[in-house]
């Protein structure tokens, strides 16, 4: 069982593509569209709800399960534990460093950089230059020579070889020691290889291959062929590797040479090779080849090759990633599970329920890896009463967090009354390390809270035990602030408090909410108070945008009318700093003796610096600044306010 869990964690360590710019606030993820939840049993066949945006690594796994091939533990290890990034810099992970650092008298090394950079005009790239096998070979060779008198000399030369992994062209010096001469010749050839002197390295390895006394003469022809690959001489490499495979005397290297031949064929015959790879990837019991096959298949796919002839795996991925384009016809021809899923994706997107397709989807049993996906689309396609009943039955069962969130979102859409809306509003963020593991609300319910509910229902929701504590607390603050904003004569004490709590505002935020959790602290991404039109900060919230409010079919006509009238008032509000500035300046002129006024004016200027701005914000900043310095020039708050902000 422990091994199966380890496999799951390894397969889910494949990174999703993330945006490269920032900074961005940490956002709660309720379901991933590019891949499965972290820490789920996806690799064991618990697929959850599948999305066309899954990266192709996952699409291949999905196809295998839908087609019945699945993944054995060995296959899962092969596609997940392949070390894409080589040995880490950590001493304990690298067998060479661990072995050499145990030798008495040798100065320990703590790290090795295995990557080399390519810098040419218009090009910068980094590639893994020294692979795991190099360090394993060096560690085993050290065991052979560690008790020899020349061990320290050999280790020093090997350090020079591995220094070439990242930069330079350090060649170990020749040796006069006859016992070390063969090993040194190999070290020099390896150093040339890692320093990108491929022709020279190839000549050295060919010379070593002719020396029957060298411990490296058997591997040397294979390494000479690798020089051709590194130099991009694909036809020559194919010929040489095929010669190794055809040579009975080199039987020990046949498997390795065949592996490199496949690598070469990817470059020489990409469409044919992609077809072969797709056929192999769909077969069970392929643990010996599936790891490299998947890497090569994805590389060709990413380069927009299409196999000739076509194959079912590639056709399915192309269709599914296009939202199921052409899938219904394929399903009618094959009646296979992969094409049923793709056809249901297409039907769900189009909102068109084909009777035969829907009947087949209804017949999918709970033990099928497609069960949640086809039923998710059935919920979208069935009449609302049937869809509601189906969703309620599904939610009783165990399922991945993201799948549950998506079904709850569908059920929220079909809420018949206010209590049902509250019951299905909470979601659980997909478990991510370091993030709060507590229920909150997603944007669909946040928009309803924010724009569609009248204050009376918003107040009722703020005390409902159907909502998480965090959501209730936020709603209580929102109700309090909206009450203040709608008051034609707001209490200055409450205005003064709001000036001190930039984390407060009239907006209901989804997910984790504001990045800076302390309401009294300024957020350096300007997530403070609110923006004009009662919009949330631009980093976070789509709520308050123009257009009709979100649908909330459980509301009565009177409740809907009341909510619309209240929202119009909120939509007419200026940005938070402007509203706070107007209230504070008016109060300061009427009550100049109030000891809170100097600090309040200072806080208005601060708000115009760190809050949302509109065309009048600079004017409020200047007026508050001038009033503070004119009337309270010697006050400590005037001294703390040297500038105003446009």
TABEL-V181356 format. One record per residue. N is the residue number from 1. RES is the residue in one letter. PHI is phi as a letter, one per 20 degrees, with the letter a starting at -180 (NA if undefined). PSI is psi in radians with two decimals (* if undefined). BURIAL is # if it has 24 or more other ideal C-beta (glycine too) atoms within 12 Angstrom, else .. Layout:
# TABEL-V181356
N/RES/PHI/PSI/BURIAL, N/RES/PHI/PSI/BURIAL
This chain:
# TABEL-V181356
1/X/NA/-0.72/., 2/X/f/-0.65/., 3/X/f/-0.73/., 4/X/f/-0.70/., 5/X/f/-0.71/., 6/X/f/-0.73/., 7/X/f/-0.76/#, 8/X/g/-0.82/#, 9/X/f/-0.64/#, 10/X/f/-0.79/#, 11/X/f/-0.59/#, 12/X/e/0.02/#, 13/X/e/-0.13/#, 14/X/f/2.14/#, 15/X/f/2.49/., 16/X/e/2.75/#, 17/X/f/2.28/., 18/X/c/2.69/., 19/X/f/2.57/., 20/X/e/-0.10/., 21/X/d/2.93/., 22/X/r/-2.90/., 23/X/f/2.77/., 24/X/c/2.60/., 25/X/f/2.68/#, 26/X/f/2.10/#, 27/X/d/2.41/#, 28/X/f/2.31/#, 29/X/d/2.12/#, 30/X/e/-0.37/#, 31/X/a/2.53/#, 32/X/e/2.32/#, 33/X/e/-0.38/., 34/X/e/-0.05/#, 35/X/r/3.10/#, 36/X/f/2.97/#, 37/X/f/2.53/#, 38/X/f/2.67/#, 39/X/m/0.51/#, 40/X/d/3.01/#, 41/X/e/0.61/#, 42/X/g/-0.82/#, 43/X/f/-0.27/#, 44/X/e/0.11/#, 45/X/o/-0.05/#, 46/X/e/1.52/#, 47/X/e/-0.32/#, 48/X/m/-2.58/#, 49/X/e/2.09/#, 50/X/e/2.56/#, 51/X/c/2.52/#, 52/X/g/-0.42/#, 53/X/e/-0.02/., 54/X/g/2.37/#, 55/X/f/2.74/#, 56/X/f/-0.42/#, 57/X/g/-0.80/#, 58/X/f/-0.55/#, 59/X/f/-0.67/#, 60/X/f/-0.75/#, 61/X/f/-0.76/#, 62/X/g/-0.85/#, 63/X/g/-0.75/#, 64/X/g/-0.76/#, 65/X/f/-0.73/#, 66/X/f/-0.57/#, 67/X/e/-0.11/#, 68/X/n/-0.14/., 69/X/f/-0.71/#, 70/X/m/-2.82/#, 71/X/c/2.23/#, 72/X/f/2.96/#, 73/X/f/-0.67/#, 74/X/f/-0.71/., 75/X/f/-0.69/#, 76/X/f/-0.72/#, 77/X/f/-0.71/#, 78/X/f/-0.59/#, 79/X/e/-0.10/#, 80/X/d/-0.56/#, 81/X/e/0.01/#, 82/X/f/2.17/#, 83/X/e/1.60/., 84/X/f/-0.44/#, 85/X/d/0.29/., 86/X/m/-3.04/#, 87/X/f/2.53/#, 88/X/f/2.99/., 89/X/f/-0.23/., 90/X/f/2.29/., 91/X/g/-0.71/., 92/X/f/-0.34/., 93/X/e/-0.35/., 94/X/d/2.01/#, 95/X/f/-0.53/#, 96/X/f/-0.87/#, 97/X/f/-0.73/#, 98/X/f/-0.70/#, 99/X/f/-0.83/#, 100/X/f/-0.60/#, 101/X/f/-0.18/#, 102/X/e/-0.19/., 103/X/f/2.18/#, 104/X/g/2.41/., 105/X/n/-0.08/., 106/X/e/2.21/., 107/X/f/2.13/., 108/X/f/2.56/., 109/X/d/2.39/#, 110/X/e/-0.29/., 111/X/b/2.71/., 112/X/c/2.36/#, 113/X/e/2.04/#, 114/X/e/-0.01/#, 115/X/d/2.57/., 116/X/c/2.48/#, 117/X/e/2.51/., 118/X/d/2.07/., 119/X/c/1.91/., 120/X/c/3.00/., 121/X/f/2.10/., 122/X/m/0.15/., 123/X/b/2.34/., 124/X/c/2.19/., 125/X/b/2.75/., 126/X/c/2.33/., 127/X/c/2.74/., 128/X/f/1.94/., 129/X/e/-0.68/#, 130/X/d/1.98/#, 131/X/e/3.02/#, 132/X/g/-0.66/#, 133/X/f/-0.52/#, 134/X/f/-0.72/#, 135/X/f/-0.60/#, 136/X/f/-0.74/., 137/X/f/-0.75/#, 138/X/f/-0.70/#, 139/X/f/-0.73/#, 140/X/f/-0.62/., 141/X/f/-0.66/#, 142/X/g/-0.64/#, 143/X/f/-0.60/., 144/X/f/-0.59/., 145/X/d/-0.08/#, 146/X/f/-0.45/#, 147/X/e/0.15/., 148/X/e/2.71/., 149/X/f/-0.37/., 150/X/e/0.24/#, 151/X/g/-0.78/#, 152/X/f/-0.67/., 153/X/f/-0.75/#, 154/X/f/-0.73/#, 155/X/f/-0.74/#, 156/X/f/-0.72/#, 157/X/f/-0.68/#, 158/X/f/-0.60/#, 159/X/f/-0.67/#, 160/X/f/-0.70/#, 161/X/g/-0.85/#, 162/X/f/-0.31/#, 163/X/f/-0.50/#, 164/X/f/-0.17/#, 165/X/g/-0.66/#, 166/X/d/-0.55/#, 167/X/a/2.86/., 168/X/m/-3.07/., 169/X/b/1.13/., 170/X/f/2.01/#, 171/X/d/2.15/#, 172/X/g/2.51/#, 173/X/f/2.64/., 174/X/f/2.83/., 175/X/c/2.62/., 176/X/e/-0.15/., 177/X/f/2.03/., 178/X/f/-0.52/., 179/X/f/-0.47/., 180/X/e/-0.22/#, 181/X/g/-0.78/#, 182/X/f/-0.74/#, 183/X/f/-0.64/#, 184/X/f/-0.67/#, 185/X/f/-0.70/#, 186/X/f/-0.71/#, 187/X/f/-0.71/#, 188/X/f/-0.76/#, 189/X/f/-0.73/#, 190/X/f/-0.72/#, 191/X/f/-0.70/#, 192/X/f/-0.70/#, 193/X/f/-0.85/#, 194/X/f/-0.37/#, 195/X/e/0.29/#, 196/X/m/0.41/#, 197/X/e/1.22/#, 198/X/f/-0.68/#, 199/X/f/-0.78/., 200/X/f/-0.71/., 201/X/f/-0.71/#, 202/X/f/-0.76/#, 203/X/g/-0.74/., 204/X/f/-0.76/#, 205/X/f/-0.63/#, 206/X/f/-0.66/#, 207/X/f/-0.75/#, 208/X/f/-0.67/#, 209/X/f/-0.48/#, 210/X/e/-0.19/., 211/X/e/1.71/., 212/X/f/-0.31/., 213/X/e/-0.22/., 214/X/f/2.38/#, 215/X/f/-0.11/., 216/X/d/0.09/#, 217/X/f/-0.44/#, 218/X/f/-0.67/#, 219/X/e/-0.32/#, 220/X/g/-0.74/#, 221/X/f/-0.66/#, 222/X/f/-0.75/#, 223/X/f/-0.57/#, 224/X/f/-0.65/#, 225/X/f/-0.63/#, 226/X/f/-0.57/#, 227/X/f/-0.68/#, 228/X/f/-0.67/#, 229/X/f/-0.84/#, 230/X/f/-0.55/#, 231/X/e/-0.06/., 232/X/m/0.37/., 233/X/e/1.33/., 234/X/f/-0.82/#, 235/X/f/-0.73/., 236/X/f/-0.70/#, 237/X/f/-0.72/#, 238/X/g/-0.81/#, 239/X/f/-0.77/., 240/X/f/-0.73/#, 241/X/f/-0.67/#, 242/X/f/-0.61/., 243/X/f/-0.66/#, 244/X/f/-0.76/#, 245/X/f/-0.63/#, 246/X/e/-0.09/., 247/X/e/1.90/., 248/X/g/-0.49/., 249/X/f/-0.28/., 250/X/d/0.56/#, 251/X/g/-0.57/., 252/X/f/-0.44/., 253/X/d/0.13/#, 254/X/f/-0.80/., 255/X/f/-0.77/., 256/X/f/-0.71/#, 257/X/f/-0.68/#, 258/X/f/-0.67/#, 259/X/f/-0.74/#, 260/X/f/-0.56/#, 261/X/f/-0.75/#, 262/X/f/-0.66/#, 263/X/f/-0.73/#, 264/X/f/-0.69/#, 265/X/f/-0.52/#, 266/X/g/-0.62/#, 267/X/e/-0.63/#, 268/X/e/-0.66/., 269/X/c/1.14/#, 270/X/f/-0.73/#, 271/X/f/-0.74/#, 272/X/f/-0.73/., 273/X/f/-0.64/#, 274/X/f/-0.68/#, 275/X/f/-0.80/#, 276/X/f/-0.74/#, 277/X/f/-0.74/#, 278/X/f/-0.73/#, 279/X/f/-0.76/., 280/X/f/-0.68/#, 281/X/f/-0.34/#, 282/X/e/-0.09/#, 283/X/e/2.54/#, 284/X/f/2.95/., 285/X/l/0.82/., 286/X/d/0.51/#, 287/X/f/-0.43/#, 288/X/f/-0.46/., 289/X/c/-0.22/#, 290/X/f/-0.58/#, 291/X/f/-0.99/#, 292/X/f/-0.59/#, 293/X/f/-0.73/#, 294/X/f/-0.69/#, 295/X/f/-0.82/#, 296/X/f/-0.70/#, 297/X/f/-0.79/#, 298/X/f/-0.68/#, 299/X/f/-0.77/., 300/X/f/-0.69/#, 301/X/f/-0.77/#, 302/X/f/-0.38/., 303/X/e/0.19/., 304/X/m/0.52/., 305/X/f/2.61/#, 306/X/c/2.23/., 307/X/f/2.59/#, 308/X/c/2.00/., 309/X/f/3.00/., 310/X/f/2.98/., 311/X/b/2.78/#, 312/X/f/-0.69/#, 313/X/f/-0.89/#, 314/X/f/-0.74/#, 315/X/g/-0.71/#, 316/X/f/-0.78/#, 317/X/f/-0.77/#, 318/X/g/-0.78/#, 319/X/f/-0.83/#, 320/X/f/-0.73/#, 321/X/f/-0.33/#, 322/X/e/0.33/., 323/X/m/0.38/., 324/X/n/0.42/#, 325/X/f/2.19/., 326/X/m/0.09/., 327/X/f/-0.58/#, 328/X/f/-0.75/#, 329/X/f/-0.71/., 330/X/f/-0.72/#, 331/X/f/-0.71/#, 332/X/f/-0.52/., 333/X/e/-0.55/., 334/X/d/-0.54/., 335/X/l/0.65/., 336/X/e/2.75/#, 337/X/f/-0.74/#, 338/X/g/-0.74/#, 339/X/f/-0.43/#, 340/X/f/-0.78/#, 341/X/f/-0.78/#, 342/X/f/-0.68/#, 343/X/f/-0.65/#, 344/X/f/-0.60/#, 345/X/f/-0.78/#, 346/X/f/-0.77/#, 347/X/f/-0.72/#, 348/X/f/-0.68/#, 349/X/f/-0.65/., 350/X/e/-0.30/., 351/X/m/0.46/., 352/X/d/2.06/., 353/X/e/1.84/#, 354/X/f/2.18/#, 355/X/g/-0.78/., 356/X/f/-0.73/., 357/X/f/-0.79/#, 358/X/f/-0.65/#, 359/X/f/-0.72/., 360/X/f/-0.67/#, 361/X/f/-0.68/#, 362/X/f/-0.42/., 363/X/e/-0.12/., 364/X/f/2.26/#, 365/X/e/2.77/., 366/X/f/-0.38/., 367/X/e/-0.01/., 368/X/e/2.45/#, 369/X/f/-0.24/#, 370/X/e/-0.06/#, 371/X/g/-0.89/#, 372/X/f/-0.65/#, 373/X/f/-0.86/#, 374/X/f/-0.58/#, 375/X/f/-0.50/#, 376/X/f/-0.76/#, 377/X/f/-0.56/#, 378/X/f/-0.72/#, 379/X/g/-0.66/#, 380/X/f/-0.37/#, 381/X/d/-0.42/#, 382/X/f/2.75/#, 383/X/g/2.64/., 384/X/g/-0.72/., 385/X/f/-0.77/., 386/X/f/-0.72/., 387/X/f/-0.70/#, 388/X/f/-0.78/#, 389/X/f/-0.72/., 390/X/f/-0.77/#, 391/X/f/-0.74/#, 392/X/f/-0.67/., 393/X/f/-0.72/., 394/X/f/-0.69/#, 395/X/f/-0.22/#, 396/X/f/-0.45/., 397/X/e/2.81/., 398/X/f/2.51/., 399/X/a/2.84/#, 400/X/g/2.65/#, 401/X/g/-0.80/#, 402/X/f/-0.64/#, 403/X/f/-0.76/#, 404/X/f/-0.74/#, 405/X/f/-0.70/#, 406/X/f/-0.67/#, 407/X/f/-0.64/#, 408/X/f/-0.61/#, 409/X/f/-0.72/#, 410/X/f/-0.71/#, 411/X/f/-0.61/#, 412/X/f/-0.72/#, 413/X/g/-0.50/#, 414/X/d/0.29/#, 415/X/g/2.33/#, 416/X/e/-0.28/., 417/X/b/3.06/., 418/X/f/-0.72/#, 419/X/f/-0.69/., 420/X/f/-0.70/#, 421/X/g/-0.82/#, 422/X/f/-0.64/#, 423/X/f/-0.63/#, 424/X/d/0.06/#, 425/X/f/-0.73/#, 426/X/f/2.51/#, 427/X/c/2.79/#, 428/X/d/2.06/#, 429/X/g/2.49/#, 430/X/g/2.32/#, 431/X/f/2.05/#, 432/X/c/2.45/#, 433/X/g/2.26/., 434/X/n/-0.07/., 435/X/d/2.63/., 436/X/f/2.31/., 437/X/d/1.13/., 438/X/c/2.57/., 439/X/f/2.57/#, 440/X/b/-2.83/#, 441/X/d/2.66/#, 442/X/e/-3.13/#, 443/X/f/-0.51/#, 444/X/f/-0.82/#, 445/X/f/-0.57/#, 446/X/f/-0.68/#, 447/X/f/-0.63/#, 448/X/f/-0.83/#, 449/X/g/-0.73/#, 450/X/f/-0.70/#, 451/X/c/-0.38/#, 452/X/d/-0.30/#, 453/X/e/2.40/#, 454/X/f/2.82/#, 455/X/g/-0.61/#, 456/X/f/-0.77/., 457/X/f/-0.59/#, 458/X/f/-0.70/#, 459/X/f/-0.71/., 460/X/f/-0.73/#, 461/X/f/-0.58/#, 462/X/f/-0.19/#, 463/X/d/0.08/., 464/X/f/2.28/#, 465/X/f/-0.05/., 466/X/f/-0.28/#, 467/X/d/2.66/#, 468/X/f/2.70/#, 469/X/g/-0.78/., 470/X/g/-0.75/#, 471/X/f/-0.73/#, 472/X/f/-0.74/#, 473/X/f/-0.72/#, 474/X/f/-0.73/#, 475/X/f/-0.63/#, 476/X/f/-0.70/#, 477/X/f/-0.74/#, 478/X/f/-0.76/#, 479/X/f/-0.76/#, 480/X/f/-0.76/#, 481/X/f/-0.68/#, 482/X/f/-0.66/#, 483/X/f/-0.73/#, 484/X/f/-0.79/#, 485/X/f/-0.53/#, 486/X/e/-0.16/#, 487/X/f/2.15/., 488/X/f/-0.35/., 489/X/c/1.28/., 490/X/f/2.51/#, 491/X/f/2.27/., 492/X/f/-0.54/#, 493/X/g/-0.68/., 494/X/f/-0.65/#, 495/X/f/-0.77/#, 496/X/f/-0.72/#, 497/X/f/-0.72/#, 498/X/f/-0.60/#, 499/X/f/-0.54/#, 500/X/e/-0.15/#, 501/X/c/1.37/#, 502/X/f/-0.26/#, 503/X/f/-0.09/#, 504/X/e/2.65/#, 505/X/a/3.03/#, 506/X/e/0.20/#, 507/X/d/2.38/#, 508/X/e/2.01/#, 509/X/e/2.51/#, 510/X/e/2.92/#, 511/X/m/-2.41/#, 512/X/f/-0.21/#, 513/X/m/-2.59/#, 514/X/f/2.43/#, 515/X/f/-0.71/#, 516/X/e/1.89/#, 517/X/f/-0.52/., 518/X/f/2.01/., 519/X/f/-0.42/#, 520/X/e/-0.05/., 521/X/d/2.52/., 522/X/f/2.47/#, 523/X/e/2.21/#, 524/X/f/-0.11/., 525/X/e/0.36/., 526/X/m/0.45/#, 527/X/e/1.22/#, 528/X/c/2.35/#, 529/X/l/-2.16/#, 530/X/b/2.93/#, 531/X/d/3.01/#, 532/X/g/2.58/#, 533/X/m/0.32/#, 534/X/l/0.55/#, 535/X/e/2.61/#, 536/X/f/2.98/#, 537/X/g/2.54/#, 538/X/f/-0.42/#, 539/X/f/-0.46/#, 540/X/d/-0.97/#, 541/X/d/2.24/#, 542/X/e/-0.08/#, 543/X/f/2.62/#, 544/X/n/0.13/#, 545/X/f/2.87/., 546/X/f/2.78/., 547/X/o/3.09/., 548/X/f/2.69/., 549/X/f/2.78/#, 550/X/f/2.67/#, 551/X/f/2.40/., 552/X/b/1.44/#, 553/X/f/-0.25/., 554/X/f/-0.18/#, 555/X/f/2.53/#, 556/X/f/2.82/., 557/X/g/-0.67/., 558/X/f/-0.72/., 559/X/f/-0.66/#, 560/X/f/-0.74/#, 561/X/f/-0.75/., 562/X/f/-0.76/., 563/X/f/-0.73/#, 564/X/f/-0.70/., 565/X/f/-0.74/., 566/X/f/-0.71/#, 567/X/f/-0.63/#, 568/X/g/-0.67/., 569/X/f/-0.75/., 570/X/f/-0.69/#, 571/X/f/-0.39/#, 572/X/e/-0.09/., 573/X/f/2.52/#, 574/X/f/3.10/#, 575/X/g/2.67/#, 576/X/g/-0.86/#, 577/X/g/-0.63/#, 578/X/f/-0.82/#, 579/X/f/-0.79/#, 580/X/f/-0.69/#, 581/X/f/-0.77/#, 582/X/f/-0.78/#, 583/X/f/-0.72/#, 584/X/f/-0.77/#, 585/X/f/-0.73/#, 586/X/f/-0.74/#, 587/X/f/-0.70/#, 588/X/f/-0.67/#, 589/X/f/-0.57/., 590/X/e/-0.45/., 591/X/c/1.12/., 592/X/f/-0.35/., 593/X/e/-0.21/., 594/X/f/2.15/., 595/X/f/-0.25/., 596/X/e/-0.30/#, 597/X/f/-0.84/#, 598/X/g/-0.78/#, 599/X/f/-0.70/#, 600/X/f/-0.73/#, 601/X/f/-0.72/#, 602/X/g/-0.76/#, 603/X/f/-0.55/#, 604/X/f/-0.80/#, 605/X/f/-0.73/#, 606/X/f/-0.73/#, 607/X/f/-0.63/#, 608/X/f/-0.30/#, 609/X/e/-0.68/#, 610/X/d/0.02/#, 611/X/d/-3.12/#, 612/X/f/2.66/#, 613/X/c/2.65/#, 614/X/c/-2.86/#, 615/X/f/-0.32/., 616/X/d/-0.06/., 617/X/f/-0.77/#, 618/X/f/-0.61/., 619/X/f/-0.75/#, 620/X/f/-0.67/#, 621/X/f/-0.80/#, 622/X/f/-0.77/#, 623/X/f/-0.75/#, 624/X/f/-0.71/#, 625/X/f/-0.85/#, 626/X/f/-0.68/., 627/X/f/-0.71/#, 628/X/f/-0.80/#, 629/X/f/-0.44/#, 630/X/f/-0.76/., 631/X/e/-0.47/., 632/X/c/0.79/#, 633/X/g/-0.57/., 634/X/e/-0.02/., 635/X/f/2.58/., 636/X/f/-0.54/., 637/X/f/-0.51/#, 638/X/f/-0.70/#, 639/X/f/-0.50/., 640/X/e/0.04/., 641/X/c/1.35/#, 642/X/e/-0.22/., 643/X/c/2.81/., 644/X/c/2.95/#, 645/X/c/2.37/#, 646/X/f/*/.
